[in-house]
Amino acid sequence: MPSTKKRRGDTPPPRTGTSETEVLRGFLDYLRDSIAAKVDGAPHPQARAAMVPSGTNLLGVLNHLTFVERATFLGDKVTNWQATFHAAPDDSVADVVARYREAVERANDVLDACIDLAGPVPGRRGTSVRWALTHMIEETGRHAGHADILRELIDGSTGR
């Protein structure tokens, strides 16, 4: 049971430009920031602990999203997706958050070079930039919801 209630103010959805690219990237960055903030500062042993019967834990969720960012935008190959839900034993909360933010920064560098949403993600045959952005919004949003629940179970923190 959470020991203290910490209410973080909700951050409203982003106000973006009007182009499809601005909207998609704005919402993706909003979700990325939300989940990184949800994990950042979480107490370490609890952040790694399985909080639900499936074994899902806060560090594992963000670790997984790091692999998804890298596979989607940087072309990294992942052979065991289930294994990505577990941070390395020596990883601290700060390590996992920093690794995620670095992957996001590198992914954004790739996206900055993309002019056509219908075109392929550089180095990814058959994956359009539009599909990749939409997939990452879905994937990040889904796991941000998991992180909301896990963080509240850990220490009562709520909000985006």
N, C-alpha and C positions, 0 to 999 in steps of 0.2 A: 504494500500500500504506500502511496506517495506520502512523504513526510512533511513537505511544505508545498504550498500553492504558489506558483510563480506565473503570473499572467503577463505574457508578452503581447503588446498591442498588435492587432491584426493589421497587416499591410494590404491595402486594397489592390485589386488587379491593376496592371500598369496602364498608363495612358501612353499609347504608342502613336506613331505616325499612321497614315492611312494606307500605305502600300501593304500588300500581302507579306512581303519580306519583313517589314517593320513590325507588323502584328505578330507573326510567327516567332521572330527572334525576341521580341519584347516579352511575350508570354513564356518562352523557354527560359530566358534569363531570370524572370520573376520566380519561376519554379526552382531553378537552380539555386538562386539566392536563398529562397525559403528553406530548402532542405539542408543546405550547408549551415544556415543559422540554427536550424533545429538540432543538428548534431553537435555543432561547435559549443564547447563548454559543458557538455554532458559529463556527469561523473563517470570515471573510467571503468571500474569493474562492472557497473550496471549497464553501461553503453555496450558492453560486449556480451552481457548475459541474455540468454533466450528468455523473452518476456511472454511468449505465447507458445502453445503446444507444437507449432511447426518448427520452432527453433529460431525464428526470425529475431534479429537483434539490430539495434540502431547502427552500430559500426558496420555490420554486414550489409545493410541496405545501402549505405553510402559507398561502401567498397564496390558493391555490384554496379551502382550507377557510374562509377569511375570506369569500369570495364566496358559498360555500354557506350559511354561517350567515346572512349578510345576505339572501340570496334566500329561504331557508326561513322565517325568523322575522321579518324586517323588510320583506319584500315587494319587495326590490330586483329589478330585471329584469336578466338577463344574456343577452346575445345571442351571445356567443362563449365557450363554456365552456373551450375549448382555450386561449384567451388567458389565462385566469385562472391557468394553471400557470406563469406567468412574472411575477416581481416586477418593478417598474419599475427601470430601470437605476440610479437614484440611491438606491434603498431599501437601507438597511443591515439587518443581521439584527435589530437592536433595533427598527427601524421596522416590520418585518413582524410581529414578535412583538407589539409594542404595538398594532398595527392589529387583529390577531387577538383579542387580549384585550379590546379595546374592543368589537368585534363580539359577542363572547361575553357581555360585560356587558350590552349592549343587548338581545341575544336573551333573556337571563335576566330582564330587566325585563319583556319581553313575556310570557314564560312564567309569571312570578310573578302576572300578572293572569288567567291561565287556570285555571278551576276544574274544567272538565269535559274529560277527555281525548278524549271523542267530539266535542266541539265544535270549531269551526274555529279555526285560528290567526288572531288578529285581522288583518283586512286581506287574508286569503288565502281565497278562495272554494274550497270543496271539499277543503281540506287539513285533516284533523283534527290536533289536538295530538298524539294518540297516534302517528299516521303520521309526523308531523314529527320527533318525538323518536326514534322507531325508525329513521327514515331517517338522522338525524344520528349516531346511535350506529353504524350500519353504515358510513356514509361516513367518520366520524372514525376508527373502528377500522381500517378498510382503509388509510387514509393514514397512521395512526400506525405501522402495520407497515412501510410504505414508508420512513417517516422513521427507524425503528429501523435498517434496513439501510443507508440512505444515511449516517446519522451514523457508523455503525461503519466504513463505507468511508472516510469523511473523516478520522477521527482515532482510531478504535478504541473510541470510547465505546459502552458497552452499558448495558442496564438501562432501567427505566421511571422 
